[in-house]
Amino acid sequence: TPKPDRALERTRKSVRMLDDIYKAAVVLITDKYVNDEDDFPAGSAAIALFDAVKQKNWHEVKLLDVSGEPYDDKNVPQDDFEKTAAKELKAGKDYLDRVEKRDDGRYLRAATPIPVVLPKCVMCHENYKQAKAGEPIGMLSYTLKIE
């Protein structure tokens, strides 16, 4: 039997924790602060938060579209992992990850789906009205160093 990769399992647990926190924050912001189209969108707040986290060198997380109609053209899957994850999540998976080796160590790439969770989401994203219940319209793409 192969010995457990405790560092990888710790990193996967961190992704699950971060995913819960980030998604709870976006729902909270939308619920409490987004009331009309002129309000600062929760997705924009999340992107600003993710930029701050990356600048502090904690990890990288990106909010990406999988609906095919992104709010911003920058928010689409870029690399092989993200493109594969978008297809798998659209097909019903609720989590996907892969370990990548880089010059400075191993990294966990992970992706989780984002469905439409609040009716308010369609204020800025008209196309989300077509989404079936639970169908992902976006995803969070994570890159964390395995330590």
Sine and cosine of phi, psi and omega as CSV:
sin_phi,cos_phi,sin_psi,cos_psi,sin_omega,cos_omega
0.00,0.00,0.72,-0.69,0.06,-1.00
-0.93,0.37,0.59,-0.81,-0.01,-1.00
-0.96,0.27,0.54,-0.84,-0.04,-1.00
-0.88,0.48,0.61,-0.79,0.06,-1.00
-1.00,-0.07,1.00,0.04,-0.11,-0.99
-0.90,0.44,-0.60,0.80,0.01,-1.00
-0.89,0.45,-0.67,0.74,0.03,-1.00
-0.90,0.43,-0.69,0.73,0.00,-1.00
-0.90,0.43,-0.62,0.79,0.07,-1.00
-0.88,0.47,-0.65,0.76,-0.02,-1.00
-0.93,0.37,-0.65,0.76,0.07,-1.00
-0.88,0.48,-0.65,0.76,0.02,-1.00
-0.90,0.44,-0.64,0.77,0.04,-1.00
-0.88,0.47,-0.66,0.75,0.03,-1.00
-0.88,0.48,-0.70,0.71,0.00,-1.00
-0.88,0.48,-0.67,0.74,0.01,-1.00
-0.90,0.43,-0.77,0.64,0.00,-1.00
-0.86,0.51,-0.66,0.75,-0.01,-1.00
-0.87,0.49,-0.71,0.71,0.04,-1.00
-0.89,0.47,-0.70,0.71,-0.03,-1.00
-0.90,0.43,-0.77,0.64,-0.05,-1.00
-0.89,0.46,-0.68,0.73,-0.02,-1.00
-0.93,0.37,-0.62,0.79,0.05,-1.00
-0.89,0.46,-0.64,0.77,0.00,-1.00
-0.90,0.44,-0.69,0.72,-0.01,-1.00
-0.90,0.43,-0.67,0.74,0.03,-1.00
-0.90,0.44,-0.69,0.72,0.01,-1.00
-0.88,0.47,-0.73,0.69,0.01,-1.00
-0.87,0.49,-0.72,0.69,-0.01,-1.00
-0.88,0.47,-0.73,0.69,-0.06,-1.00
-0.90,0.44,-0.68,0.73,-0.14,-0.99
-1.00,-0.05,-0.47,0.88,-0.18,-0.98
-0.85,-0.52,-0.25,0.97,-0.01,-1.00
-0.98,-0.22,0.95,-0.30,-0.05,-1.00
-0.88,-0.48,-0.37,0.93,0.09,-1.00
-0.49,-0.87,0.08,-1.00,-0.11,-0.99
-0.90,0.44,-0.31,0.95,0.00,-1.00
-0.99,0.12,-0.19,0.98,0.00,-1.00
-0.97,0.24,0.45,-0.89,0.02,-1.00
-0.91,0.41,0.87,-0.50,-0.08,-1.00
-0.91,0.41,0.59,-0.80,0.02,-1.00
-0.88,0.48,-0.56,0.83,0.04,-1.00
-0.89,0.46,-0.63,0.78,0.05,-1.00
-0.92,0.38,-0.61,0.79,0.06,-1.00
-0.90,0.44,-0.67,0.75,0.01,-1.00
-0.89,0.45,-0.69,0.72,0.00,-1.00
-0.89,0.46,-0.65,0.76,0.05,-1.00
-0.89,0.45,-0.67,0.74,0.05,-1.00
-0.88,0.47,-0.72,0.69,-0.03,-1.00
-0.89,0.46,-0.60,0.80,0.06,-1.00
-0.90,0.44,-0.68,0.73,0.01,-1.00
-0.89,0.45,-0.66,0.75,0.02,-1.00
-0.89,0.46,-0.68,0.73,0.00,-1.00
-0.91,0.41,-0.66,0.75,0.00,-1.00
-0.90,0.44,-0.45,0.89,0.06,-1.00
-0.99,0.12,-0.01,1.00,0.00,-1.00
0.90,0.45,0.51,0.86,0.07,-1.00
-0.98,0.21,-0.83,0.56,0.03,-1.00
-0.19,-0.98,0.02,-1.00,0.07,-1.00
-0.88,-0.48,0.70,-0.71,0.11,-0.99
-0.64,-0.77,0.69,-0.72,-0.03,-1.00
-0.79,-0.61,0.63,-0.78,0.10,-0.99
-1.00,-0.06,0.90,-0.44,-0.09,-1.00
-0.82,-0.57,0.55,-0.83,0.04,-1.00
-0.99,0.16,0.65,-0.76,0.19,-0.98
-0.82,-0.57,0.10,0.99,-0.03,-1.00
-0.98,0.19,-0.35,0.94,-0.09,-1.00
1.00,-0.06,-0.13,0.99,0.04,-1.00
-0.77,-0.63,0.97,0.23,-0.08,-1.00
-0.93,0.38,0.53,-0.85,0.08,-1.00
-0.91,0.41,-0.57,0.82,0.02,-1.00
-0.68,-0.73,0.73,-0.68,-0.07,-1.00
-0.88,0.48,-0.31,0.95,0.03,-1.00
-0.97,0.26,-0.33,0.94,-0.13,-0.99
-1.00,-0.03,0.75,0.66,0.04,-1.00
-0.84,-0.54,0.44,-0.90,0.05,-1.00
-0.81,0.58,0.74,-0.68,-0.10,-1.00
-0.97,-0.23,-0.76,0.65,-0.13,-0.99
-0.96,-0.29,-0.02,-1.00,-0.06,-1.00
-0.84,0.54,-0.71,0.70,-0.01,-1.00
-0.87,0.49,-0.75,0.67,-0.04,-1.00
-0.90,0.43,-0.64,0.77,0.02,-1.00
-0.91,0.40,-0.67,0.74,0.05,-1.00
-0.90,0.43,-0.70,0.71,-0.01,-1.00
-0.87,0.49,-0.68,0.73,0.00,-1.00
-0.85,0.53,-0.70,0.71,0.01,-1.00
-0.90,0.44,-0.72,0.70,-0.03,-1.00
-0.91,0.42,-0.67,0.75,0.00,-1.00
-0.93,0.37,-0.64,0.77,0.07,-1.00
-0.88,0.47,-0.51,0.86,-0.01,-1.00
-0.99,0.15,-0.03,1.00,0.10,-0.99
0.89,-0.46,-0.14,0.99,0.04,-1.00
-0.92,0.40,0.51,-0.86,0.02,-1.00
-0.95,-0.31,0.06,1.00,0.02,-1.00
-0.17,-0.99,0.60,-0.80,0.07,-1.00
-0.56,-0.83,0.67,-0.74,0.11,-0.99
-0.57,-0.82,0.23,-0.97,0.00,-1.00
-0.41,-0.91,0.60,-0.80,0.08,-1.00
-1.00,-0.09,0.74,-0.67,0.05,-1.00
-0.86,-0.52,0.69,-0.72,0.08,-1.00
-1.00,-0.06,0.73,-0.68,0.05,-1.00
-0.78,-0.63,0.13,-0.99,-0.04,-1.00
-0.83,0.56,-0.58,0.82,-0.06,-1.00
-0.98,-0.18,0.28,0.96,0.08,-1.00
0.72,-0.70,-0.23,-0.97,0.00,-1.00
-0.99,-0.12,0.59,-0.81,0.02,-1.00
-0.79,-0.62,0.59,-0.81,0.13,-0.99
-0.99,-0.14,0.84,-0.54,0.16,-0.99
-0.98,-0.18,0.75,-0.66,-0.01,-1.00
-0.63,-0.78,0.43,-0.90,0.03,-1.00
-0.61,-0.79,0.62,-0.78,0.04,-1.00
-0.73,-0.69,0.53,-0.85,-0.05,-1.00
-0.99,0.17,0.43,-0.90,0.13,-0.99
-0.82,-0.57,0.94,-0.33,0.11,-0.99
-1.00,0.04,0.13,-0.99,0.14,-0.99
-0.97,0.25,0.90,-0.44,-0.05,-1.00
-0.96,-0.28,-0.32,0.95,-0.01,-1.00
-0.74,-0.67,0.60,-0.80,0.06,-1.00
-0.84,0.54,-0.48,0.88,-0.01,-1.00
-0.87,0.49,-0.41,0.91,-0.06,-1.00
-0.84,0.54,-0.50,0.86,-0.06,-1.00
-0.98,0.20,-0.12,0.99,0.08,-1.00
-0.85,0.52,-0.70,0.71,-0.03,-1.00
-0.99,-0.17,-0.29,0.96,-0.07,-1.00
-0.82,-0.57,0.98,0.21,-0.04,-1.00
-0.82,0.58,-0.62,0.79,-0.05,-1.00
-0.91,0.41,-0.28,0.96,-0.01,-1.00
-0.95,0.32,-0.27,0.96,0.04,-1.00
-0.86,0.50,-0.47,0.88,-0.02,-1.00
-0.98,0.21,-0.25,0.97,-0.08,-1.00
-0.92,0.38,0.69,-0.72,0.08,-1.00
-0.96,0.26,0.38,-0.92,0.01,-1.00
-0.83,0.56,0.80,-0.60,0.04,-1.00
0.99,0.11,-0.20,0.98,-0.01,-1.00
-0.94,0.35,0.75,-0.66,0.01,-1.00
-0.95,0.32,0.68,-0.73,0.11,-0.99
-0.94,-0.34,-0.21,0.98,0.02,-1.00
-0.45,-0.89,-0.02,-1.00,0.07,-1.00
-0.46,-0.89,0.37,-0.93,0.20,-0.98
-0.97,-0.24,0.77,-0.64,0.01,-1.00
-0.93,-0.36,0.86,-0.51,-0.07,-1.00
-0.94,-0.33,0.56,-0.83,0.18,-0.98
-0.70,-0.71,0.93,-0.38,-0.01,-1.00
-0.81,-0.58,0.69,-0.73,0.09,-1.00
-0.94,0.33,0.70,-0.72,0.04,-1.00
-1.00,0.05,0.90,-0.43,-0.05,-1.00
-0.81,-0.58,0.00,0.00,0.00,0.00
